[in-house]
Amino acid sequence: MSWNPKYALLIVTSTIITFFSGLLISKAGEITNAKKARKVKRACVALSFILNLSILGFFKYFNFTFNSIIRVLNLINISVVSPQIDIVLPVGISFYTFQALSYTMDVYRGEIKPERNIAKYALFVSFFPQLVAGPIERSKNLLKQIHEIHTFDSERVKNGLLLMLWGLFLKMVIADRAAILVNQVFNHHQQYAGFEIGIAVLLFAVQIYCDFAGYSTVAIGAAQVMGFRLMDNFHQPYFATSIRDFWHRWHISLSTWFRDYLYIPLGGNRKGKIRTYMNTFITFVISGLWHGASWHFVVWGALHGAFQIIGSTVKPFKKKMIQIMRINTGCGSYRVFQCIITFILTDLAWIFFRARNTTIAVQMIKSMFSTFNPWIFFDGSLFKMGIDSKEILVLIPSIIILFLVDIMHECNKSIRVTIDRQNLLFRWIIYYVAIFSLIIFGFYGSGYEASQFIYFQF
């Protein structure tokens, strides 16, 4: 409301619609005629989805849809004057809309009972730590916690604050520093080629991970301080051994939302291979469109869908080759190889995610692979890409720290538990070093607005 008061009406509207849809679905369950009860329930769910998705569609996709229609008409020589409609995307609308709709579906499926206290339900929809960029919580997890009695627990508060500190490190020290070089190259891609673009693409993978995981970690930590348990949103995604595995680790709350409320209702993998591939592709295309009203997001989603379909198609051939070549799939080198291949595919797709449009993304890929310029690592060219040597000297060790922490988590070792086992003096030295490192090396202040969280735009 401090940004734009009238947009608060949107979240209020979504809250009211889904709250009463839950009550109506519950009321319909009391109808003695089972067939009629099912019809009424489905009508309530359909109405809730239509109204909420119409609001989301207007604010997020109206200009995109209208401009796409105009382009198609121009191709067949039909000239249309485009009206100038200034629609500002409300902050967090994609996240709280999906969270509210999951409640409607959960009530419909009988997984939870409808909430009868509108204030508590409104708190579920507008829970501030994760409101604007997730994780997208489920009603069966968060809503029941609102009914719990929360008491002060110093250990819980400390762990929540440590999570917040780690999230701020990811965002302010790594993501915002990597963003300097990434923005320079992607905004002036004509000036760069070969390894220069490759470095920017590599750093964008780091940036978006630290940016989004940083927000989610701060949100989870803030909620934990107050006694609420939010779901994990990331699980070392760049250690994934396949694209399918990547989506089990990246933006988990969204990928599971699409699985439960789109992929499975479409038929999932229950209706044959062709239908499974179609459902997978549709889900990822819509996931891409959810991320932004632009064709380059759709291409990004389609690439991930295609990667999964190709992976499933060649799986029998892959198994046969492993047997013929007697490859030991249980050794560490094989897993490292799988991680590298998966990261390369993921990173190539990120180009379409970050570029302003598909044309620029294709141009950057061509420039990256058509030029061989390894001398940039030795002639000082790296320091002409928007970031100086001092910043690089901070960025590289920070990324190494991230890598080591992720390795510990991958091995099921908690960095917080490890620190807790140390002596009091050593623990507090670590805490103070972390805090002052964030203060000294973090990006904040008057220019911080230029590096807001990436997922705020969705």
N, C-alpha and C positions, 0 to 999 in steps of 0.2 A: 504493500500500500504506500510505503514511503517513496517508491519509484513511480507508481501510477495507480492511484486509488481505484479507478474503475475496473482494473484487471483483477482485483480481489473478488469481484462479483463472479468471475469465471470459476474459481475454485469453490466458492460458496454454492454456485449452481450445480457443479459436479457433485459436491458433497450431498446436497439435498436430493438430487435425482437418485443417486446410488443408495442413499439411506432408505428412502421410501420404497425403492425397488426391492430391497431386502425384506422390508416388512410385508409388501404385497406378495412376494414369492412365498413367504411363510404363511400368509393368510390363505393363499391358493392351495397350500398343502392340506388345508382343513376341508376342502371340497370333497364330498363323498364319491363323486363320479371321477374315477382315476383318469379317464381320457380327457375330461374337461379340465381337471386340475393341471395336467401336463400342458395343455394348450395355454392356459392362463399363465403358468410359470414361464413358458417359452416366450409369450407375448411380453411379459415384464422384462425378461432378459434382453429381448430384441429392442424394446423401447429404450432401455437404459443404454445399451450399446450405441444405438442410432443417435440419440441425443448427445451423448458424450463425444462420440467420434465425429459428429457434425461440428461441434464446437472446435475440437482439435483440428479437423480438416479445414475449416474456414480460416482460422488464424495461422495455420502452418502451411497449408497446401493450396489456398485459393490462387495466389499469384502464380505459383508454379504450374498449376493445372491450366489456368487461363493462358499463360504465355506459351505453354506446350501446344495448346489448341491453335493459337495464332500461328505458330511456326508450321504446323501441319497444313493449315489453310494457305499460308504463303507458298508452300511447295506446289500447291495446285492452282497458283495464281489467283487466289481469293484474298483481297486486301481487307484487313480489319484494323480499325483504330483501337489501340490498347488504352483502356481507361487507367488513369493514374490513381490507384488505391493504395494508400499508405497504411499497411497492416503491420504492426509491431508484434513479434512473437513473444507472448507472455512467458516470463521466466518459469521453468519447471513444468510447463503444461503437459509435456509428453510423459513425464514421470508420475505426476499425481493423477493424471487421467488413467494410466494403466493400473496404478495402485488401487484406485477406486473401482475400476471395472473388475479387477480380480476378486474383490469383495462380492460383487454381484454374482459372479460365477461360482464362488465358493459356497454361497448361500444356496444357489440353485442346485448344486451338486450334493448338498446336504453335508458338506465338510465342516461347516460351522453353523451355529444358530445366529439369526439376525440380531444385530445390536439395537437395543431399544432406547439407549441414551444417546441423543444426537450430539451432545457435547463431547462425549467420549469417542464417538465415531468421527466427528470433525477433527479431533486430535490425531486419530489414526491417519486420516487423509493428509493433514497439514503438519505432521510431525517434523519440526523444523530442522533437525540435523541432516536428514536425508531428503528433504522436500524438493530441492532444486536439481539434484543430480544423482539421486539414488544412494544406496541400493533400493530397488523397487521392492518394498516389503509386502509380504502376504498377510492377509487378515488373520489367518490361523496362527501366525507367529506374533505379530505386533499387537493386534487388537486385544488379545487375552492378557498381554502384559500391562495394558492400561488399567485393567481391573485389579492388578496385584498391588499389594502394599509395598512401597519402596522405602527402605531404611538406609541410613548412611553406613557405608562399608569402606574403611580407609584403603584396604588392599584393592578393592574394585575401582575406587577413584584413582588410585595411583596407576593401575594398569591402563585405565581409560586415558589418563593424561599422557602416558608414555606412547600409547597408540597415536594420539593427536600430534605429539612431538615428531614421531616417525612420518606421519602423513604430511606435516608441514615441511619436513626435510625433503621428501620426495617432490613436493610442489615447488617450494621456494628456492631450494638449492640446485636441484637437478633439472626439473621440467622448465622452469623459467629461464635458466641459463642456456639449456639446449635450444629453447625457442628462438633465441637471438640469431643463431646460425640458420636454423630451419626457416624462419620467416624471411631472412635475407635471400636465401637461395630460391625458395618457392615463389617469392614475390618478384624476383628478377631472374627467372630461370634461363632467359636467353643469354645471360652473361656467364653461365656455368655449364660444364660438361664433364663426362667421365666420372672420375672418382669424386669430384666436387659434389655432383648430384648424389652419388652413392653415399657419401658421408652425411648429407642432409637427410636422405631417406632413412638411413640407419639411426640418426639422432631423433628423427620424428617418431620412430618406433619407441625409443626411450622416452621421449617427451610425453607422448599420449598415454603411455603406461604410467609414468610417474605423476602426470597431471590428474588422470582419472582415478587411479588407485590411491593417490594422495588425498583426493576429496573423500573417497569412500572410507579411507582409514580414519580421517578426522571425524567423519560422521559417526562411524562405529564407536570411536573413542568417546566422543561427546555424549552419545547415547548411553554408553557404559558408565560414564561418570554419574549419570542420573538413574542408573539401575535398569536400563533397557538393553536387550540383546538383539542386535541387528545381524542379518545374515552376512556371511563373507561374500565379497563381490569379485575377488581375484584370488587365484591360487597359482602363482608362478607361471603365467601364461606362456612365456617364451621358453619354458622347459617342456612344452607340449611336443609329443612325438607324432602328431598328425593334426590336420585341420579340425577333425572331429574332437580330438582331445583339447585343442586350443579353445574351442567353444564350451568345453566343460570347465575351463579355467578363466576365461575372459568375460567380464560383465555378466557374471553368473546369474544375477537376479533377472536380467533381461532375457538371456538365452533360455532359462527355465520357464520364464513367462510365455515366450513364444512357443516353447515345446508344449506346455500344458494347455494353453488357451488358443493356439492356432494349429500347430503341427498335428497334435493328437486328434482334435476335432475334425481336421481335414481327412483323417484316416490313418495318419502316422505311417507305420510300416506293416499295417495289417492287410493291405489289399494288393499285394504283389510288388515286384521290383519297380516297374514303370511308374506306378502310382506313388510309391515311396520316393523315387527320384523327383517326381513332379511336386510332391508335398514339400520335400526338402528345398527345392529351388524356389518355390513360391514363398516359403517361410523366410528364406534369406533375402530375397528381393524386397519383401515388405519390411524386414529388419533394416535393410539399407535405406529404404524410404523413411522409416521412423527416425533415422539419424539426421536426416535433412531433406528439405524439399528441393532437390537438385538431382540431375541425372547421374552425376559422378558418384553420388552416394548409392544410387540404384546399381550402378556398375560394380561398385565395391561389394555390395551384398550379393550380386549375381556371381561374382568371381568366387566368393566363399562357398556359395551353393554349388558352383561347377567343380570346385576343388573336391568337395565332399562326394559328389556323384562320380567323378573320375576315380577318386580313391577307392570307392566301393566297387566300381567296375573292374579295376585292375587288381583287386585284392587276390583273386584266385591265381592270376598270372604271377603276382609277387610271391605268393606262397610256394608256387612251383619252382620259381627261380632260386628261392632261398634253399629249397631242398636239393636242387641240382648242384648249386655252388657250395653247398654245405656251410652256409653262413650261420654262425653262432649268434642267435638273436638275444641270448641272455647276457651277453657281455656289455660292458660300459661303452665301448667304442661304437657298437651298433646303435645304442640309444643316442649317443652324441650325434651320429650321422643323421638319424631321424629328426632330432631337434633342429639341426642346421637346415635341413631341407624344408621343414615346416616353417622355420623362421624366415627363410628366403621367400617362400610363397606368401606368407603373411605380410612381409615387408613390401613386396611388390604391390600387393593389394592396397597397402596404406597410401601409396602414391595417389591413387584415385580418390581416397578419402580426404587427403590434405589439399590436393590441387584445386584451383578455383573451378575448373570444369574438365571434362573428359579430354578435350583437345590438348590442353596444357599437360595433362597427365601423360598422354601418348607421346607428346613432344619430349618430355623429360625422360621417359623411358628410352626413346631413340637416342637422345643425347648421351645418356648414361652408358649405353652399350656400344655406341659408335665411336667413342673417343677413349683412347688409352693414354692417360697422363699421370703415371705414378710419381713423377718429379714434384708434384704439388706437396708431397710430404717432406720435401727437403729444401725447396726454394722459398719458403715463407708464404706461399699462396693461401695456406690454411688460415693465416691471420688477416686475410683480406676478404673473409666471408662473414664479416659482421661481428666476429668475436676475437678478442686479442689473446696473447699468450697466457696472461694471468688468469683469465677466465677459463681457458682450456686446462690449466694446471689445477684448477678447483674442480672442474667438471669430470675429468678422467678419474681421479681418486674417488669422487662421489659415486660414479657409476660402478666402480670396483666394489665399493662398500655395499651398494644395492645388490650386486651380483652375489657377493658372499652371503649376505643375509638371506637372499632367495634360495641359495644352495642349502643353507641351514634349515629353512622351512621345508624345502623339498625332501630333506632327510628327516623330517618330523622332529626337528630340534627348535625349540622356541628361544629366540634371542632374549626375551624378557625373563624367562625362567633361568637362562644361563647367567644373566646379570644378577638376578635375585640370589643366586647361590654364592655370589662373591661377598667378601667382607664389606661392612658398612662403609668404610672410608673409600674403598675402591668403587663401590656402587655410586656414591655421590660424586666422585671424580668423573665417572662416565656421564652422569646426568648433567653436570655443569659444563663439561666439554661439549655435549650435544646441544645444550641450550645456547651457549655462546657461539658455537659454530653456526647455528641457525641465525643468530643475530648478526654475526659478522659477514657470513657468506650468502645469506638469503636475500632475495629481491623483494623489496617492499617500499612503501613511501608514495610520493606524489605520482610517480610513473607506473605504479603497480597495475593500474587499470588496464594497461596495454596487454597484460598477460593474465587475464582472468581465466578461470577454469574453462577448458575447451568444451566440456559437456554442458555448460550453461546455455549454449546456443541451441541445444536440442530440447 
